[in-house]
């Protein structure tokens, strides 16, 4: 090939073979192709990561919005607060900096409930996926809270054993119980509230005094006119019902002291010791709380049994009779409700400062019939006794000894009843134990006749039997399980007790969150927390 220029022609040599080789080499070269793929992959990763960031930002804002909704509707639905419910919701959103995100607020109220619903939404600007044409993501939240305590039944089971008299425990417990009453029965839920909340108080020590109205409706034998407790049997703790089978009325006797009259009865008769059943009368309840006093052994199992029984539908027949006799207000007609009744709740609260201890029961032979003691009460209230010891007179004396009567007040023998007083009367065993303790009778009426220790112990131990603490622990486990099986919400308060002693209480509670271990005045906070939990609102949506 020849190429010319303006000055003339000159030859140009072209290597066609080399040119072809270079073209083929360039077309076959693949170096750098992975860089392009990597760039595409990197852009995809950035896009996916950006989407994740935008989604997480959106979820964070939604959770923030939902928390504000939940808090606002809970506060607004509280029946105890006096502010306008809608204003409460709007105030919560405003203080959270979300006032513009609140969409709607609706409030529904009646005499014993309030329901508050709120909806809200927010648009969250995107940082990455706006490149795909999505400039924002919407976050929405809503919530409904309702307070309705219209059908709550509560049994407050309180330890009033002797140890409650130490270290100010009784005063602290009374303060806590009064705060509890104020919380669950606020002023607007007193007598005029129509019976939405009922409260029973079950004080317990060695026994539980349920009062004559309850005992009169039960199948009982060995009846006495002095006190009102029942000797329950082990099978009674397998369930929450009031026993329908025949049971023995607890004997009216004092196995603890050596006094006349008896001073420490198994079934206490003081006003504070009798159970108060199904009421919303704050004055009545507080009067009983303030009348509580310490004394006796500890029977947590019996307290729990009666506390559960007052929540059990089987008590309804007794309650109906008490309503008929004006012992329970007629607004509580139909209580205790069935366990499966909608919109109702049963709560059992038990507290103790110790563990189960020995329980005493009077043997049948010493709970009926006539004793060998005669007595007469004088105008000044004092008693004089004579013991017909004829069958014992020859234990240490000549068989010709003819003085059959022992006179305890003189520590002397006589040939006539009460030294010639013909107005004295033979006492039944129930009358005897109503006038003196087991120890007093054993010592003054029998031991001093011959100063014979065996005689004392015979008369001291023969009249009664005992139920061991171990048996009572098993009964406590049974009744706690039975109550929870029926859906009763069980709270337990261990008040200044050792960890080992608190095991049963911890097991009895519906959950670890329903168990409280407190000392001193902190019991007030425990009872307040329980009352607040009972009154607390539930998110229903």
Buried (B, 14 or more C-beta within 10 A) or exposed (E): EEEEEEEEEEEEEEEEEEEEEEEEEEEEEEEEEEEEEEEEEEEEEEBEEBBEBBBEBBEEBBEBBBEBBBBBBBBBBBBEEEEEBBEBBBBBBEEBEBEEBBEEBEBEEEEBBBBBBBBBBBEBEBEBBEEEEEEBBEBEBBBBBBBBBBBBBBBBBBBBBBBBBEEEBBEBBBBBBBBBBBBBBBEEBEBEBEBBBBBBBBBBBBBBBBBEBBBBBBEBEBEBEBBBBBBBEEEBBEBBBBBEEEBBBBBBBBBBBBEBBBEBBBBBEBEBBBBBBBBBBBEEBBEBBEBBBBBBBBBBBBBBBBBBBBBBBBBBEBBBBBBEEEBBBEBBEBBBBEBEEEEBBBBBBBBBBBBBBBBBBBEBEBBBEEBBBBBBEEEEEEBBBBBBBBEBBEEEEEEEEEBBBBBBEEEEBBEEBBBEBEEBEBBBBBBBBBBBBBBBBBBBBBBBBBEBEEBBEBBBEEBBEEBEBEBBBBBBBBBBBBBBEBEBBBBBBBBBBEEEBBEBBBEBBBEEEBBBBBEEEBBBEBBBBBBEEBBEBEEEE
